[in-house]
Amino acid sequence: MKIMNSQEIIKCYAANERDFQHLNLSQVYLKGVDFSGADFSYANLTSANLSEADLSCAKLIWTDLNRADLQKANLHFANLLNVSLLWANLNEADLSKANLTGARLNYAKLHSVCLREANHDSCTLRFRMVFPQ
């Protein structure tokens, strides 16, 4: 897996490159960046900060987004087929009309997430109960 840093991937996207498949982007900081229409299929985005990023119409097929921060991210019409979002932060994210078929969302933060018209067939979701002290 090729490794890229935040500056490299932003520069590639600005040059109209949209194919970021099979990249290792673990722990990159991409808060608020526009990646609409990009293809991150089979990429490793573990612990990446994609909060407030525009990932509308993006392909994230079999992507590893475990522990990623996607708070307030725009994932409208994104293809998240078989994505792994274990322990990810999706608070206030827009997943309207997204394809979440086979997605693993165990222990993900989902406060105020928008799932309007999203396809979540065969989606795995487990919660952790937190009680106030």
C-alpha positions in Angstrom: 0.0 0.0 0.0 1.4 3.4 -1.0 1.6 5.9 1.8 0.6 9.6 1.2 0.5 12.5 3.6 -2.2 15.2 3.8 -0.4 17.7 1.6 0.3 15.2 -1.2 -3.3 14.0 -1.4 -4.7 17.5 -1.4 -2.3 18.5 -4.2 -3.3 15.4 -6.3 -7.0 16.2 -5.9 -6.4 19.8 -6.9 -4.8 18.5 -10.1 -8.0 16.6 -10.9 -6.8 13.2 -9.7 -9.7 11.2 -8.2 -8.3 7.7 -7.9 -6.9 7.1 -4.4 -7.6 3.4 -4.2 -5.4 1.1 -2.1 -3.6 4.0 -0.4 -2.4 4.1 3.2 -3.8 7.4 4.6 -3.8 6.3 8.2 -4.0 9.3 10.6 -4.1 12.0 7.9 -5.5 15.3 8.8 -8.0 16.4 6.1 -10.6 18.4 8.1 -12.9 20.4 5.8 -11.3 19.3 2.6 -13.3 18.7 -0.6 -13.0 15.2 -1.9 -16.3 15.0 -3.7 -16.4 12.2 -6.3 -13.0 10.7 -5.2 -12.4 7.0 -5.1 -10.9 5.8 -1.8 -11.9 2.1 -2.3 -9.7 -0.4 -0.4 -7.8 2.5 1.2 -6.7 2.6 4.9 -8.1 5.7 6.5 -7.8 4.4 10.1 -7.9 7.3 12.6 -8.0 9.9 9.8 -9.5 13.3 10.6 -12.1 13.9 7.9 -14.4 16.0 10.0 -16.4 18.5 7.9 -14.9 17.0 4.7 -17.0 16.9 1.5 -17.1 13.2 0.5 -20.3 13.5 -1.4 -20.5 10.9 -4.3 -17.2 9.4 -3.1 -16.5 5.7 -3.4 -15.4 4.2 -0.1 -15.8 0.5 -1.0 -14.1 -1.9 1.5 -12.4 1.2 3.0 -11.0 1.0 6.5 -12.3 4.0 8.4 -12.0 2.5 11.9 -11.7 5.2 14.5 -11.9 7.9 11.8 -13.4 11.3 12.7 -16.2 12.0 10.2 -18.1 14.5 12.4 -20.2 16.8 10.2 -18.8 15.2 7.0 -20.9 15.3 3.9 -21.3 11.7 2.6 -24.4 12.4 0.5 -24.7 9.7 -2.2 -21.4 8.1 -1.1 -20.8 4.4 -1.8 -19.7 2.9 1.4 -20.2 -0.8 0.4 -18.7 -3.1 3.0 -16.9 -0.1 4.7 -15.5 -0.6 8.2 -16.4 2.3 10.6 -15.7 0.6 13.9 -15.5 3.2 16.7 -15.7 6.0 14.1 -17.2 9.4 14.9 -20.1 10.1 12.6 -21.9 12.7 14.8 -23.9 15.1 12.6 -22.6 13.5 9.4 -24.9 13.6 6.3 -25.2 10.0 5.0 -28.4 10.8 3.0 -28.9 8.5 0.0 -25.6 6.8 0.8 -25.0 3.1 0.2 -24.1 1.5 3.5 -24.8 -2.1 2.4 -22.6 -4.5 4.5 -21.1 -1.6 6.5 -19.7 -2.3 9.9 -20.7 0.5 12.3 -20.0 -1.2 15.6 -19.6 1.3 18.5 -19.6 4.2 16.1 -20.8 7.6 17.3 -24.1 8.4 15.5 -25.6 11.4 17.3 -27.8 13.4 14.9 -26.5 11.5 11.8 -28.7 11.9 8.7 -29.6 8.6 7.1 -32.5 9.8 5.0 -33.0 7.4 2.1 -29.7 5.6 2.8 -29.4 1.9 1.9 -28.3 0.1 5.1 -29.1 -3.5 4.1 -27.0 -6.0 6.1 -25.4 -3.3 8.1 -23.8 -4.3 11.4 -24.4 -2.0 14.4 -23.6 -2.6 18.0 -23.8 0.0 20.8 -22.0 0.5 24.0 -24.1 1.7 26.9 -22.6 4.7 28.8 -24.1 5.6 32.1 -23.6 8.9 33.9 -21.4 8.7 37.0 
